[in-house]
Amino acid sequence: MLTTNDVAKVYDTILSIPGMNDTVKIDLRISRKNVLLLNHVIERGLVVKDDEKNEGLLSNIPNENLEELKIIADQYLEKAGLIELNEKLNELGKAK
């Protein structure tokens, strides 16, 4: 059985393979509902709690890669015309 540290090393090795930083074009056609949900999943995944900082696969990913994911999520919202709706939903979520 692999430990979390072993899995993180394998994951880091895969991310280090030559060509992994190459840009690829992806033609993604999904509903606005799924764009909104994908944005929230990405944002939720990027939130690191203090007790989770040194655990899990994402612990070794550089901050620049995490920022790039956030930018991608925001671009999807913009292309779907959902920025304002997302902001209002976030405000509602903070109010509770």
C-alpha positions in Angstrom: 0.0 0.0 0.0 1.3 3.4 -0.9 1.5 6.1 1.7 0.3 9.6 1.0 3.9 10.8 0.6 4.6 8.0 -2.0 1.5 9.0 -4.0 2.6 12.7 -3.8 6.0 11.7 -5.2 4.5 9.8 -8.1 2.2 12.7 -8.8 5.1 15.1 -8.7 7.1 12.8 -11.1 4.2 12.7 -13.5 3.9 16.5 -13.5 7.7 16.7 -14.2 7.5 14.7 -17.4 8.8 16.7 -20.4 6.0 18.4 -22.3 3.6 18.6 -19.3 4.0 22.5 -19.4 3.1 22.6 -23.1 -0.1 24.5 -23.9 -2.9 22.5 -25.3 -6.1 23.8 -26.9 -9.3 22.2 -25.5 -12.6 22.8 -27.2 -14.9 22.4 -24.2 -18.7 22.7 -24.7 -20.6 22.5 -21.5 -23.7 24.0 -20.1 -23.7 27.3 -18.1 -24.8 25.3 -15.1 -21.7 23.1 -15.3 -19.5 26.1 -15.8 -20.8 27.6 -12.6 -20.4 24.3 -10.8 -16.9 23.7 -12.2 -15.8 27.2 -11.0 -17.0 26.5 -7.5 -15.3 23.1 -7.4 -12.0 24.7 -8.5 -12.3 27.5 -6.0 -13.2 25.0 -3.2 -10.3 22.8 -4.1 -7.9 25.7 -4.0 -8.9 26.7 -0.5 -6.3 25.3 1.8 -7.1 25.0 5.5 -4.3 25.2 8.0 -4.7 21.6 9.1 -4.5 20.4 5.5 -1.4 22.3 4.4 1.0 19.4 4.4 -1.3 16.6 3.4 -2.7 15.4 0.1 -1.6 15.4 -3.5 -2.0 19.2 -3.9 0.4 20.0 -1.2 3.4 19.9 -3.6 1.9 21.9 -6.4 3.5 25.4 -6.9 1.4 28.4 -6.2 1.8 29.6 -9.8 0.0 26.5 -11.0 -2.8 27.0 -8.5 -3.2 30.6 -9.6 -3.4 29.4 -13.2 -6.2 27.1 -12.3 -8.1 30.1 -10.7 -7.5 32.1 -13.9 -8.9 29.3 -16.0 -12.0 29.0 -13.8 -12.5 32.8 -14.1 -12.2 32.7 -17.8 -14.8 30.0 -18.1 -17.2 32.2 -16.1 -16.5 35.2 -18.3 -17.0 33.2 -21.5 -20.3 31.9 -20.1 -21.4 35.4 -19.0 -21.8 34.3 -15.4 -19.4 36.6 -13.6 -22.1 38.8 -12.1 -24.3 35.9 -11.1 -21.3 34.1 -9.5 -20.5 37.3 -7.5 -24.1 37.5 -6.3 -24.1 33.9 -5.3 -20.9 34.3 -3.4 -22.4 37.3 -1.5 -25.4 35.2 -0.6 -23.2 32.4 0.6 -21.2 34.7 2.8 -24.4 36.1 4.3 -25.3 32.8 6.0 
